[in-house]
Amino acid sequence: MPAPCGARLEDGTDYGSRHPRRSSSIKPPRAIDPATYLRYSTGMAKKSSATETFPQRLLAIRQAAGLSQSALAAACGINERTVRAYERGEQTPPLSTLDALARALKINPSELIS
């Protein structure tokens, strides 16, 4: 049975101040080179255009069209977080969204996936 609020342990500390998982679950951040992080987190790792992935193509075409992620999301009727997830490669759009992305970018849908 849990101790009532304000209960103290034998050493005088509050009951809630000592939790075995609280101190061990906090881990220091890993050191990551900022340039490497940005390149890989945004899907901008250097590859030839023949092996360019969907996220890289979407990002490049969106930037070339001069659209922000929020503007593209609004034009497609989807959430800005969803566009961000597509550009990072965390999600794959369904065909209906792929068509909406292509219409908003004024391109053929095959340009995004080929």
Beta strands, then each sheet from edge to edge (+ up, - down):
end
